[in-house]
Amino acid sequence: MKENVLNTDLSGKVAVVTGAGGVLCSEFAKILARAGAKVALLDRNLEAAQGFADQINAEGGTGKAYRCDVLDKELCYSVADQVSAELGPCDILINGAGGNHPRASTEKEYFEPGDLDADTKSFFDLEKDDVAFVFNLNFLGTLIPTQAFARQMAGRDGCNILNISSMNAYTPLTKIPAYSGAKAAVSNFTQWLAVHFSKVGIRVNAIAPGFFSTKQNEALLWNADGTPTARTGKILAATPMGRFGNTETELAGAVLFLLNNKAASFITGVCIPVDGGFSAYSGV
């Protein structure tokens, strides 16, 4: 097994990660497994989740993949029962499933005269169903799994829910109004849940990752010859530390700290940016 960054001991804990077939959430699953937790990796793409579960098991950890759609309440409840039967009741839930879709995005950063009649997708061309899909995926995709798994946590000490918010929740990025609004809702919901579950042994927090260069977004950030794209230039200019984060090491610290029931036992309802200073920088 690789090093456990904070020496947080999650032995005997059962952790559930939604969206675990993706780049960031698979890293969360590996982080928890290296800390000793038995990890259930949930994703609509069972094959992707299984691949990462295999990696965890090859390292000497315990990972099991489950097909789950976070917008399907009946399926979420069924998977929750299956995880409890096979691994034990859930102690840790990371709500990582989410994302954006091009249909809910504008093509330009700024609306300009003539855009209504131009061959470009403006704010006025966004369709209700497309916006609803992105909002539901992120917000309901956090609420529904929480309903499914928090019922296993209530009344048991030391349980944790960790939601994945975004820099968009602090200051919306251009072009993606649905995703930005949904992540702001996730941050607000984190606070609501923290209060709601405060009497039954569940702490609820969130992290807001900044910009990380991954296989998923490398085409947007790097040209074929390895030089940075214009978008990368804008991102790094707005990130005081002047670089992208490292998914394997620089998310682990925040995750393990918030899940550590000794170090963070009095912390609930917070959202920690992991962003190299992006959220603090005014641009001036």
C-alpha positions in Angstrom: 0.0 0.0 0.0 1.1 3.6 -0.7 1.7 6.1 2.1 -1.3 7.4 4.0 -0.6 11.1 3.9 -1.9 12.1 7.4 -1.6 8.7 9.1 -5.4 8.9 9.5 -6.6 5.4 10.5 -9.8 4.4 8.9 -9.4 0.7 9.7 -12.8 -1.0 10.3 -14.6 1.8 8.5 -16.8 1.3 5.5 -16.6 4.1 2.9 -18.8 4.7 -0.1 -17.7 6.9 -3.0 -20.1 7.9 -5.7 -18.8 8.7 -9.1 -15.8 6.4 -8.4 -15.3 5.6 -12.0 -14.0 9.1 -12.6 -10.6 10.7 -12.3 -11.0 12.6 -9.0 -13.4 10.2 -7.2 -11.3 7.2 -8.0 -8.4 9.0 -6.2 -10.7 9.6 -3.2 -11.5 5.9 -3.2 -7.8 5.0 -3.2 -7.0 7.6 -0.4 -9.6 5.9 1.8 -8.4 2.4 1.1 -4.8 3.4 1.9 -6.1 4.7 5.2 -7.6 1.2 5.9 -11.2 1.6 5.0 -13.2 -1.0 3.0 -14.4 1.0 0.0 -17.5 0.7 -2.1 -16.9 2.3 -5.5 -20.3 3.4 -7.1 -20.6 4.5 -10.7 -23.0 4.2 -13.6 -20.1 2.7 -15.5 -19.5 -0.5 -13.6 -16.5 -1.4 -15.7 -14.7 1.8 -14.8 -15.4 1.4 -11.1 -14.3 -2.2 -11.2 -11.0 -1.2 -12.8 -10.2 1.1 -9.9 -11.5 -1.4 -7.3 -9.0 -3.9 -8.9 -6.2 -1.4 -8.4 -7.2 -1.0 -4.7 -7.2 -4.7 -4.2 -3.9 -5.1 -6.0 -2.4 -2.6 -3.5 -3.6 -4.8 -0.6 -6.7 -2.8 0.2 -10.4 -3.7 0.0 -12.5 -2.3 -2.8 -15.7 -3.5 -4.3 -17.5 -1.9 -7.3 -21.3 -1.4 -7.7 -23.3 -0.1 -10.6 -25.4 2.9 -9.3 -27.1 5.9 -10.8 -27.3 8.6 -8.2 -30.5 10.0 -9.7 -32.3 6.7 -9.3 -33.5 6.6 -5.7 -34.8 3.0 -5.8 -31.4 1.8 -7.1 -29.5 3.9 -4.6 -31.4 2.4 -1.7 -30.9 -1.1 -3.2 -27.2 -0.6 -3.5 -27.0 0.8 0.0 -28.6 -2.4 1.3 -26.2 -4.5 -0.7 -23.1 -2.6 0.5 -24.3 -3.0 4.1 -24.8 -6.7 3.6 -21.4 -7.3 1.9 -19.1 -4.7 3.6 -21.0 -3.5 6.6 -23.0 -0.3 7.4 -21.7 2.9 5.8 -19.4 5.1 8.0 -18.2 7.5 5.4 -20.0 8.8 2.3 -18.2 10.8 -0.3 -20.7 12.4 -2.7 -18.5 12.8 -5.8 -20.8 12.1 -8.7 -21.6 15.2 -10.8 -20.3 17.2 -13.7 -21.3 19.5 -16.5 -22.7 19.0 -20.0 -22.0 21.2 -23.1 -25.7 21.5 -23.8 -26.0 23.5 -20.6 -23.2 25.9 -21.4 -22.9 29.0 -23.5 -20.3 29.2 -26.3 -19.1 32.7 -25.4 -18.1 34.3 -22.1 -19.8 37.6 -22.8 -23.2 38.3 -24.5 -22.8 40.9 -27.2 -25.1 42.8 -29.5 -26.1 40.5 -32.4 -25.7 37.2 -30.6 -29.4 36.6 -30.6 -29.4 36.2 -34.4 -25.8 34.8 -34.7 -24.9 31.2 -35.2 -23.7 30.8 -31.6 -25.2 29.3 -28.5 -26.0 32.2 -26.1 -27.7 32.3 -22.7 -31.1 32.7 -24.4 -30.5 29.4 -26.3 -30.2 27.3 -23.1 -32.9 24.7 -22.9 -34.7 24.0 -19.6 -34.2 20.3 -19.7 -30.5 20.6 -20.3 -30.1 23.0 -17.4 -32.2 20.7 -15.2 -30.1 17.7 -16.1 -26.9 19.4 -14.9 -28.5 20.8 -11.8 -30.1 17.5 -10.9 -26.9 15.5 -11.5 -25.0 17.6 -9.0 -27.6 18.6 -6.4 -30.0 15.7 -6.5 -27.0 13.4 -7.2 -25.8 14.5 -3.7 -29.2 14.5 -1.9 -30.4 11.0 -3.0 -27.3 9.0 -2.1 -27.3 10.9 1.2 -30.8 9.7 1.9 -29.8 6.1 1.0 -26.7 5.9 3.1 -27.2 8.4 6.0 -29.9 6.2 7.4 -27.2 3.6 8.1 -25.1 6.3 9.9 -27.7 8.0 12.1 -27.2 7.3 15.8 -23.7 5.9 15.3 -20.7 8.0 16.5 -17.9 9.0 14.1 -19.8 8.9 10.8 -18.9 11.4 8.1 -20.4 12.8 4.8 -18.0 14.6 2.5 -19.5 16.5 -0.4 -17.6 17.6 -3.5 -18.2 21.3 -4.3 -16.2 23.4 -6.7 -14.5 26.8 -7.2 -17.7 27.7 -9.1 -19.5 27.8 -5.8 -17.5 30.8 -4.7 -17.3 32.7 -8.0 -19.0 31.3 -11.1 -16.9 30.5 -14.1 -18.0 31.8 -17.4 -20.1 29.7 -19.8 -21.4 27.2 -17.3 -24.3 28.7 -15.3 -26.0 25.4 -14.5 -22.9 23.8 -13.1 -22.0 26.9 -11.1 -25.4 27.2 -9.6 -25.6 23.5 -8.8 -22.2 23.5 -7.0 -23.3 26.6 -5.0 -26.4 24.5 -4.0 -24.1 21.6 -2.9 -22.1 24.0 -0.6 -25.3 25.4 0.9 -26.7 21.8 1.3 -23.6 20.8 3.1 -24.3 23.4 5.7 -27.9 22.4 6.0 -27.0 18.7 6.4 -24.4 19.6 9.0 -27.0 21.2 11.2 -29.7 18.6 10.4 -27.5 15.6 11.4 -25.6 17.3 14.3 -27.5 15.4 17.0 -27.1 11.9 15.6 -23.3 11.5 15.2 -22.8 12.6 11.6 -20.4 15.4 10.6 -20.9 16.9 7.1 -18.3 18.9 5.3 -17.1 19.6 1.7 -14.0 20.3 -0.3 -13.9 22.6 -3.3 -11.2 21.4 -5.7 -9.5 24.1 -7.8 -7.9 23.2 -11.1 -6.2 19.8 -11.5 -4.7 18.6 -14.8 -6.1 15.1 -15.5 -6.6 12.8 -18.4 -10.2 13.9 -18.5 -9.4 17.6 -19.2 -5.9 17.5 -20.7 -7.2 18.3 -24.2 -8.7 21.5 -22.9 -5.5 22.5 -21.0 -2.7 21.3 -23.2 -2.0 21.5 -27.0 -0.8 18.4 -28.8 2.8 19.6 -28.6 2.5 20.0 -24.8 2.3 23.7 -24.7 -0.5 25.3 -22.6 -3.7 26.3 -24.2 -5.2 29.8 -23.8 -7.5 28.5 -21.1 -4.6 27.2 -19.2 -3.0 30.6 -19.3 -6.1 32.2 -17.9 -6.4 29.6 -15.1 -2.8 29.8 -14.0 -2.8 33.6 -14.1 -5.7 33.5 -11.7 -4.1 30.9 -9.4 -1.6 32.6 -7.1 0.5 29.4 -6.8 0.9 29.4 -10.6 0.3 25.7 -11.2 -2.3 22.9 -11.3 -2.9 20.7 -8.3 -1.8 17.1 -8.0 -4.7 14.7 -7.8 -2.7 12.0 -6.1 -1.3 14.0 -3.2 -2.9 17.5 -2.8 -6.5 16.4 -2.3 -5.6 13.6 0.1 -4.7 16.0 3.0 -8.0 17.8 3.0 -10.0 14.6 2.6 -8.2 12.7 5.4 -8.2 15.7 7.7 -12.0 16.2 7.5 -12.6 12.5 8.0 -10.3 12.3 11.0 -12.6 12.0 14.0 -9.8 13.2 16.3 -8.3 16.0 14.4 -11.6 17.4 13.0 -14.1 16.2 15.6 -15.5 19.8 16.1 -15.6 20.7 12.4 -18.8 20.4 10.6 -20.6 22.5 7.9 -17.4 23.8 6.3 -16.2 23.8 2.7 -12.4 23.8 2.3 -11.0 25.1 -1.0 -8.1 23.1 -2.4 -7.2 25.6 -5.1 -3.7 27.1 -4.8 -5.3 30.4 -3.8 -7.7 30.8 -6.7 -10.7 31.6 -4.5 -8.7 34.3 -2.6 -7.4 36.2 -5.7 -9.2 39.2 -7.0 -7.2 39.4 -10.2 -5.5 42.6 -9.1 
